[in-house]
């Protein structure tokens, strides 16, 4: 994209608008970026030498963002640049970085796609134009616009992970794994990608990432020993500090089980057990995609698995749907007229789940989720069911192809199987 200045200009417009909006909001005292306000307050609290976790709110938070600081102390260190500008401007800057990170994620995903055959369609012949097209469409995805609206950092963390796994580490760089370690130090869930690196054979990258994570945590024990110790012993186990697990916005197995059982005492343990069982097919899928040279698909399996098993996976955490849609759309041309409708339908269904805002139309709040009907529980857990349905479709398609080859009922070429596998059947 560096050789296409027009593309760079187009991609810069919306982030610049976000910065301008933040400046205007600061001058007019607007409420902008609840979460980014908490990030900024955490950084300012760190600079002031005040405790981060002793109370449920921080003394420097604005009246409209009185929330607990739930991130590791390392995050407060990385948020220090936000403390140098007013709260609304901090939202504008963080939103601009998030939007540029979204474009970067799209471009990395396009670059990681399996190379097409020489005579096949190449819809990504112009990666710059494809990046712009996807970027503009993805602004309508609920996880994306909610992330930017709240001033969240999910897209930035996704960009760090994708850049590390699909670009830096894939080229054999000695810096492989470092960005994953940094992402995990800011928000713990990306640490699962160190396991992903390990099982896919990039063990030195996994070790470097783990060392990076440990060093950053050790640094915080030197700077703020009280807060660092309190986070790991008190704040981290207290999931209620983040919010009630049964809220509609929590799209994890833990939330599903707690909503369905009306907060049964065994619900969270059952969710953990289901998540552990899902690790078996998840690892199998990761290794299968990895052996086929499909690093993007393998990485997405890990991403959606951690979204499912995490105790709290708010809807804005599901930004990983963006590279997933890129992958699904890339496989649409590789099909026959007889099976094309299946791929178009499947891809549209995934996209529709995340752009329809179906979760917003259901009654929620004040524990009403505990009294949802069956159909409401299904619609209200749409994000959770999406990766499960895709995984079942993959397994079913592979089983069908293997059985068809075994019975000799028609010839199924390896290219066809590769295309069907990559598209999710």
VONU-412114 format. One line per field, with one value per residue (C-alpha): residue number from 0; residue in one letter; y, x, z. Coordinates in nm, 4 decimals. Layout:
N
k	(NUM:...) .
r	(a:...) .
y	(Y:...) .
x	(X:...) .
z	(Z:...) .
***
This chain:
425
k	(0:1:2:3:4:5:6:7:8:9:10:11:12:13:14:15:16:17:18:19:20:21:22:23:24:25:26:27:28:29:30:31:32:33:34:35:36:37:38:39:40:41:42:43:44:45:46:47:48:49:50:51:52:53:54:55:56:57:58:59:60:61:62:63:64:65:66:67:68:69:70:71:72:73:74:75:76:77:78:79:80:81:82:83:84:85:86:87:88:89:90:91:92:93:94:95:96:97:98:99:100:101:102:103:104:105:106:107:108:109:110:111:112:113:114:115:116:117:118:119:120:121:122:123:124:125:126:127:128:129:130:131:132:133:134:135:136:137:138:139:140:141:142:143:144:145:146:147:148:149:150:151:152:153:154:155:156:157:158:159:160:161:162:163:164:165:166:167:168:169:170:171:172:173:174:175:176:177:178:179:180:181:182:183:184:185:186:187:188:189:190:191:192:193:194:195:196:197:198:199:200:201:202:203:204:205:206:207:208:209:210:211:212:213:214:215:216:217:218:219:220:221:222:223:224:225:226:227:228:229:230:231:232:233:234:235:236:237:238:239:240:241:242:243:244:245:246:247:248:249:250:251:252:253:254:255:256:257:258:259:260:261:262:263:264:265:266:267:268:269:270:271:272:273:274:275:276:277:278:279:280:281:282:283:284:285:286:287:288:289:290:291:292:293:294:295:296:297:298:299:300:301:302:303:304:305:306:307:308:309:310:311:312:313:314:315:316:317:318:319:320:321:322:323:324:325:326:327:328:329:330:331:332:333:334:335:336:337:338:339:340:341:342:343:344:345:346:347:348:349:350:351:352:353:354:355:356:357:358:359:360:361:362:363:364:365:366:367:368:369:370:371:372:373:374:375:376:377:378:379:380:381:382:383:384:385:386:387:388:389:390:391:392:393:394:395:396:397:398:399:400:401:402:403:404:405:406:407:408:409:410:411:412:413:414:415:416:417:418:419:420:421:422:423:424) .
r	(x:x:x:x:x:x:x:x:x:x:x:x:x:x:x:x:x:x:x:x:x:x:x:x:x:x:x:x:x:x:x:x:x:x:x:x:x:x:x:x:x:x:x:x:x:x:x:x:x:x:x:x:x:x:x:x:x:x:x:x:x:x:x:x:x:x:x:x:x:x:x:x:x:x:x:x:x:x:x:x:x:x:x:x:x:x:x:x:x:x:x:x:x:x:x:x:x:x:x:x:x:x:x:x:x:x:x:x:x:x:x:x:x:x:x:x:x:x:x:x:x:x:x:x:x:x:x:x:x:x:x:x:x:x:x:x:x:x:x:x:x:x:x:x:x:x:x:x:x:x:x:x:x:x:x:x:x:x:x:x:x:x:x:x:x:x:x:x:x:x:x:x:x:x:x:x:x:x:x:x:x:x:x:x:x:x:x:x:x:x:x:x:x:x:x:x:x:x:x:x:x:x:x:x:x:x:x:x:x:x:x:x:x:x:x:x:x:x:x:x:x:x:x:x:x:x:x:x:x:x:x:x:x:x:x:x:x:x:x:x:x:x:x:x:x:x:x:x:x:x:x:x:x:x:x:x:x:x:x:x:x:x:x:x:x:x:x:x:x:x:x:x:x:x:x:x:x:x:x:x:x:x:x:x:x:x:x:x:x:x:x:x:x:x:x:x:x:x:x:x:x:x:x:x:x:x:x:x:x:x:x:x:x:x:x:x:x:x:x:x:x:x:x:x:x:x:x:x:x:x:x:x:x:x:x:x:x:x:x:x:x:x:x:x:x:x:x:x:x:x:x:x:x:x:x:x:x:x:x:x:x:x:x:x:x:x:x:x:x:x:x:x:x:x:x:x:x:x:x:x:x:x:x:x:x:x:x:x:x:x:x:x:x:x:x:x:x:x:x:x:x:x:x:x:x:x:x:x:x:x:x:x:x:x:x:x:x:x:x:x:x:x:x:x:x) .
y	(0.0000:0.2259:0.2631:0.3768:0.7205:0.7601:0.4508:0.5819:0.9140:0.7443:0.5284:0.8348:1.0386:0.8572:0.8376:1.2105:1.2758:1.0792:1.2971:1.6117:1.4808:1.4200:1.7731:1.9180:1.7005:1.8249:2.1865:2.1214:1.8827:1.5815:1.2307:1.0368:0.6983:0.5447:0.2775:0.5047:0.7425:0.4571:0.3745:0.7342:0.7492:0.4354:0.5933:0.9169:0.7236:0.5416:0.8712:1.0151:0.7173:0.6284:0.2675:0.1169:-0.1615:-0.0674:0.0847:0.0175:0.3523:0.5800:0.9319:1.0975:0.9344:1.1655:1.1411:0.9543:0.6822:0.5694:0.2136:-0.0119:-0.0511:-0.4222:-0.4496:-0.5656:-0.2905:-0.3152:-0.1719:0.1452:0.1878:0.1593:0.3976:0.6821:0.8663:0.9006:1.0856:1.3592:1.4849:1.5617:1.2687:1.3301:1.3856:1.0584:0.8874:1.0463:0.9372:0.5830:0.5557:0.6743:0.4118:0.1450:0.2328:0.2191:-0.1105:-0.2428:-0.1589:-0.3259:-0.6411:-0.6577:-0.6138:-0.8812:-1.1195:-1.0653:-1.1256:-1.4474:-1.6024:-1.9186:-1.8361:-1.9000:-2.1120:-1.9287:-1.9613:-1.8957:-1.5729:-1.3180:-1.0814:-0.9583:-0.8674:-0.5151:-0.5619:-0.1866:-0.1551:-0.4711:-0.3361:-0.0125:-0.1971:-0.4344:-0.1534:0.0564:-0.2406:-0.3576:-0.0247:-0.1564:-0.4675:-0.4393:-0.5469:-0.2874:0.0137:-0.0702:-0.0941:0.2496:0.3982:0.2849:0.3650:0.0017:-0.1543:-0.4872:-0.4058:-0.2848:-0.6067:-0.8102:-0.6192:-0.6941:-1.0661:-1.0856:-0.8838:-1.1132:-1.4509:-1.3857:-1.1413:-1.1018:-1.4569:-1.6055:-1.4488:-1.6127:-1.2907:-1.3106:-1.0712:-1.3317:-1.3725:-1.0374:-0.8559:-1.1424:-1.1104:-0.7366:-0.7917:-1.0488:-0.8064:-0.5455:-0.7858:-1.1426:-1.3337:-1.3001:-1.5228:-1.8200:-1.7353:-1.8324:-2.1830:-2.1476:-2.0653:-2.3608:-2.6281:-2.4990:-2.5516:-2.1960:-2.2757:-2.0092:-1.7467:-1.8807:-1.8654:-1.5089:-1.4063:-1.5644:-1.3943:-1.0605:-1.1117:-1.2089:-0.9227:-0.6675:-0.8087:-0.8074:-0.4446:-0.3516:-0.5370:-0.3090:0.0094:-0.0528:-0.3709:-0.3188:-0.2862:-0.5679:-0.8065:-0.7010:-0.7512:-1.1119:-1.2125:-1.0210:-0.8336:-1.1053:-1.3777:-1.1299:-1.1624:-0.9755:-0.6636:-0.6648:-0.7019:-0.9655:-1.2731:-1.3219:-0.9888:-1.0151:-0.8411:-1.1303:-1.3765:-1.6661:-2.0204:-1.9018:-1.6465:-1.8968:-2.1527:-1.8937:-1.7435:-2.0812:-2.2190:-1.8934:-1.8582:-2.2150:-2.2540:-2.5190:-2.3207:-2.1656:-2.4977:-2.6655:-2.3934:-2.4533:-2.8257:-2.7684:-2.5297:-2.7908:-3.0481:-2.8013:-2.7630:-3.1092:-3.0344:-2.6815:-2.8127:-3.0634:-2.7874:-2.5643:-2.8401:-2.9412:-2.5854:-2.5325:-2.8409:-2.7168:-2.3856:-2.1914:-1.9867:-1.7374:-2.0079:-2.1786:-1.8522:-1.7787:-2.1160:-2.0189:-1.6716:-1.7962:-2.0731:-1.8228:-1.6040:-1.9016:-2.0145:-1.6741:-1.5991:-1.2593:-1.2015:-0.8794:-0.8306:-0.5803:-0.8557:-1.0358:-0.8122:-1.1305:-1.1717:-0.9163:-1.1387:-1.4345:-1.2611:-1.1821:-1.5519:-1.6632:-1.4099:-1.5083:-1.8627:-1.7628:-1.7695:-2.1201:-2.3189:-2.4727:-2.3303:-2.6262:-2.5516:-2.1751:-2.1000:-2.2877:-2.0680:-1.7467:-1.8406:-1.9384:-1.6254:-1.3996:-1.5709:-1.5052:-1.1447:-1.0923:-1.2157:-0.9430:-0.6567:-0.7113:-0.6044:-0.8836:-0.8767:-0.5176:-0.5893:-0.8440:-0.7359:-0.7017:-0.5555:-0.5861:-0.9663:-1.0008:-1.2307:-1.4945:-1.5183:-1.5375:-1.7914:-2.0633:-1.8709:-1.5619:-1.7627:-1.8808:-1.5337:-1.3811:-1.6232:-1.5823:-1.4917:-1.8035:-2.0383:-1.8947:-2.0573:-2.3791:-2.4050:-2.3292:-2.5987:-2.8518:-2.7549:-2.8108:-3.1483:-3.2554:-3.1508:-3.3298:-3.6450:-3.6291:-3.5813:-3.8645:-4.0990:-4.0019:-4.0766:-4.4013:-4.5290:-4.4091:-4.2158:-3.9477:-3.7824:-3.5158:-3.3243:-3.1914:-2.8348:-2.8749:-3.0093:-2.7280:-2.4720:-2.6278:-2.6581:-2.2972:-2.1675:-2.3587:-2.5952) .
x	(0.0000:0.3035:0.3103:-0.0540:-0.0647:-0.4313:-0.5187:-0.3223:-0.5073:-0.8479:-0.7678:-0.6472:-0.9662:-1.1848:-0.9135:-0.8475:-1.2195:-1.2156:-0.9343:-1.1189:-1.4366:-1.2453:-1.1064:-1.4513:-1.5979:-1.3324:-1.4166:-1.7887:-1.7535:-1.9086:-1.9267:-1.6877:-1.5286:-1.6290:-1.3579:-1.0871:-1.1679:-1.0990:-0.7735:-0.6646:-0.7616:-0.5569:-0.2511:-0.3022:-0.3483:-0.0219:0.1586:0.0094:0.1279:-0.2250:-0.3554:-0.5242:-0.7287:-0.8073:-1.1442:-1.4094:-1.3424:-1.0459:-1.0421:-0.9548:-1.2326:-1.4998:-1.8493:-1.9760:-1.7061:-1.6995:-1.5849:-1.3163:-0.9791:-0.9737:-0.6654:-0.3218:-0.0976:0.1133:-0.1810:-0.1739:0.1901:0.1087:-0.1867:0.0356:0.0240:-0.3534:-0.2953:-0.1075:-0.4223:-0.7813:-1.0211:-1.2188:-0.9026:-0.7684:-1.0782:-1.0187:-0.6541:-0.7320:-1.0156:-0.7869:-0.5275:-0.8000:-0.9295:-0.5804:-0.5277:-0.8479:-0.7138:-0.3848:-0.5676:-0.7568:-0.4374:-0.2557:-0.5492:-0.5461:-0.1721:-0.2098:-0.4668:-0.3651:-0.2214:-0.4733:-0.3970:-0.2553:-0.5803:-0.8093:-0.9867:-0.7805:-1.0253:-0.7402:-0.5195:-0.5321:-0.4826:-0.5026:-0.8490:-0.9681:-0.8413:-1.0351:-1.3522:-1.3408:-1.2422:-1.5464:-1.7842:-1.6427:-1.7239:-2.0807:-1.9921:-2.1284:-1.8026:-1.6116:-1.8363:-1.8906:-1.5140:-1.4624:-1.7668:-1.6438:-1.2806:-1.1792:-0.8458:-0.9660:-0.8756:-0.5301:-0.4607:-0.5873:-0.3502:-0.0548:-0.1349:-0.1928:0.1195:0.3264:0.1864:0.1209:0.3994:0.6918:0.7146:0.6153:0.9273:1.1512:1.2318:1.3968:1.1277:0.8574:0.6356:0.7252:0.4096:0.1930:0.3683:0.2985:-0.0695:-0.0996:0.0588:-0.2052:-0.4994:-0.4460:-0.6547:-0.4012:-0.1670:-0.3459:-0.1698:0.1600:0.0152:-0.0888:0.2692:0.3981:0.1721:0.2303:0.6038:0.7183:0.8447:1.1142:0.8510:0.6336:0.9268:1.0131:0.6516:0.6387:0.9634:0.8256:0.5102:0.7031:0.9512:0.6702:0.4945:0.8226:0.8738:0.5408:0.6308:0.9336:0.7388:0.4145:0.4575:0.1346:-0.0850:0.0910:0.0447:-0.3167:-0.4049:-0.2831:-0.4193:-0.7470:-0.8541:-0.7988:-1.0080:-1.2927:-1.4800:-1.7733:-1.5545:-1.5821:-1.9601:-2.2323:-2.1506:-2.5126:-2.5474:-2.6590:-2.3409:-2.1313:-2.1003:-1.9127:-1.9978:-1.9888:-2.2599:-2.4669:-2.4650:-2.5412:-2.8287:-2.9744:-2.9551:-3.0516:-2.7148:-2.6893:-2.3813:-2.2367:-2.2925:-1.9454:-1.7741:-1.9841:-1.8818:-1.5160:-1.5638:-1.7264:-1.4471:-1.1866:-1.3609:-1.3739:-0.9962:-0.9551:-1.1273:-0.9837:-0.6264:-0.7093:-0.8422:-0.5415:-0.2982:-0.4954:-0.5079:-0.1422:-0.0333:-0.2301:-0.0439:-0.3510:-0.2037:-0.4912:-0.7555:-0.5485:-0.5089:-0.8831:-0.9656:-0.7550:-0.9103:-1.2683:-1.1885:-1.0584:-1.3649:-1.5835:-1.3990:-1.3172:-1.5388:-1.6199:-1.6329:-1.8188:-1.9572:-1.6820:-1.4255:-1.5556:-1.3697:-1.2026:-1.5021:-1.3399:-1.0490:-1.2887:-1.5141:-1.2082:-1.1215:-1.4752:-1.5178:-1.1828:-1.3120:-1.6360:-1.4942:-1.3509:-1.6662:-1.8979:-2.2399:-2.4041:-2.2438:-2.2005:-2.5201:-2.3944:-2.0879:-2.2736:-2.5387:-2.2821:-2.0727:-2.3785:-2.5075:-2.1809:-2.1729:-2.5407:-2.5015:-2.2489:-2.3995:-2.7652:-2.7229:-2.9654:-2.8452:-2.9605:-3.3265:-3.3644:-3.4726:-3.1666:-3.0496:-3.1847:-3.1473:-3.4128:-3.1724:-3.2313:-3.5920:-3.5349:-3.7382:-3.5619:-3.5700:-3.4382:-3.1505:-3.0656:-3.0779:-2.9106:-2.6184:-2.5768:-2.2093:-2.1422:-2.3126:-2.1434:-1.7971:-1.9563:-2.1735:-1.8752:-1.6687:-1.9488:-1.9824:-1.6101:-1.6142:-1.9220:-1.7730:-1.4449:-1.6287:-1.8448:-1.5457:-1.3526:-1.6507:-1.7097:-1.3502:-1.3586:-1.6659:-1.5346:-1.8560:-1.7164:-1.3783:-1.3041:-0.9887:-0.7552:-0.8152:-1.1890:-1.1356:-0.8945:-1.1478:-1.4346:-1.2282:-1.1137:-1.4633:-1.6177:-1.8113) .
z	(0.0000:0.0353:-0.3434:-0.3494:-0.1813:-0.2771:-0.0713:0.2262:0.1984:0.1880:0.4892:0.6805:0.6424:0.8967:1.1684:1.1231:1.1575:1.4841:1.6207:1.5144:1.6768:1.9979:2.0003:1.9335:2.2099:2.4535:2.3765:2.4250:2.7224:2.5457:2.6887:2.4654:2.5274:2.8599:2.8477:2.7102:2.9983:3.2413:3.0590:3.0828:3.4490:3.5163:3.3582:3.5485:3.8718:3.8052:3.7471:4.0663:4.2692:4.3824:4.4054:4.1001:4.2566:4.6175:4.5241:4.2616:4.0944:4.0395:4.1883:3.8556:3.6516:3.5054:3.6512:3.3441:3.3593:3.7231:3.6591:3.8094:3.6426:3.5531:3.3318:3.4498:3.5908:3.2747:3.0829:3.2917:3.1918:2.8212:2.8598:2.9829:2.6441:2.6939:3.0205:2.8359:2.6596:2.7697:2.8089:2.4881:2.2847:2.4259:2.2867:1.9457:1.9362:2.0521:1.7993:1.5200:1.6126:1.6310:1.2847:1.1352:1.3167:1.1564:0.8113:0.9039:1.0161:0.6874:0.4870:0.6896:0.6447:0.2676:0.2566:0.4557:0.2226:0.0369:-0.3032:-0.5830:-0.8840:-1.1843:-1.3784:-1.0854:-0.9941:-0.8055:-0.6424:-0.4215:-0.7189:-0.5756:-0.1999:-0.1399:-0.2957:-0.1208:0.2111:0.1661:0.0660:0.3621:0.5992:0.5086:0.5294:0.8618:1.0241:1.0364:1.2371:1.5892:1.7610:1.5561:1.6045:1.9700:2.0218:1.8690:2.0435:2.3855:2.3163:2.3608:2.2539:2.1118:1.7510:1.8510:2.0408:1.7445:1.5176:1.7472:1.7452:1.3697:1.2927:1.5120:1.4013:1.0325:0.9439:1.1828:1.3116:0.9770:0.8253:1.0820:1.2667:1.6059:1.7276:1.6735:1.9794:2.1364:2.0251:2.1491:2.4842:2.4872:2.3995:2.6796:2.9255:2.8421:2.8459:2.9595:2.7050:2.4171:2.6196:2.4632:2.1366:2.2997:2.3177:1.9549:1.8588:2.0578:1.9089:1.5544:1.5909:1.6630:2.0095:2.0262:1.9402:2.2213:2.4634:2.3597:2.4060:2.7509:2.8537:2.7312:2.9360:3.2511:3.2182:3.1870:3.4911:3.6842:3.5866:3.7404:4.0623:4.0805:4.0040:4.1961:4.4055:4.6010:4.2913:4.1073:4.3987:4.4549:4.0892:4.0788:4.4187:4.4435:4.1320:3.8691:4.0402:4.0973:3.7646:3.9163:3.9131:3.5336:3.5371:3.5906:3.3837:3.2790:3.1011:2.7382:2.6286:2.7588:2.4720:2.6298:2.7334:3.0921:3.0196:2.8222:3.1027:3.3717:3.1739:3.0842:3.4412:3.6130:3.7862:3.9105:4.1351:3.9031:3.5809:3.5565:3.6304:3.3622:3.1158:3.2003:3.1431:2.8040:2.7117:2.8062:2.5874:2.2993:2.3262:2.1706:1.8374:1.8450:1.8600:1.5878:1.3639:1.4330:1.3407:1.0317:0.8988:0.9889:0.7932:0.4931:0.5067:0.6190:0.9027:0.9093:0.9526:1.2222:1.4131:1.3923:1.5490:1.8508:1.8622:1.8684:2.1152:2.3701:2.3117:2.3981:2.7115:2.8590:3.1623:3.0119:2.6341:2.5732:2.2242:2.1436:2.2037:1.8944:1.6480:1.5214:1.2928:1.0585:0.9417:0.9427:0.6889:0.4755:0.4745:0.3911:0.1117:-0.0405:-0.0961:-0.2686:-0.6256:-0.5786:-0.6177:-0.8741:-0.9654:-0.7929:-0.4553:-0.4788:-0.2900:0.0163:0.0482:-0.0226:0.2331:0.4961:0.4478:0.4534:0.7688:0.9545:0.8391:0.9216:1.2800:1.3539:1.1542:1.2405:1.6065:1.6959:2.0559:2.0951:2.0227:2.3023:2.6501:2.8720:3.1990:3.5536:3.5357:3.2647:3.0763:3.3420:3.2273:2.8540:2.6611:2.4625:2.1356:2.3132:2.4568:2.1063:1.9508:2.2556:2.2176:1.8430:1.8702:2.0771:1.8334:1.5228:1.5662:1.6902:1.3793:1.1543:1.3236:1.2817:0.9156:0.8643:1.0359:0.8424:0.5105:0.5740:0.6792:0.3656:0.1349:0.2965:0.2748:-0.0868:-0.1786:0.0161:-0.1703:-0.5067:-0.5623:-0.7851:-0.7906:-0.5408:-0.6182:-0.3581:-0.4761:-0.4237:-0.0739:0.0048:-0.1097:0.0841:0.4014:0.3873:0.3311:0.6147:0.3905) .
***
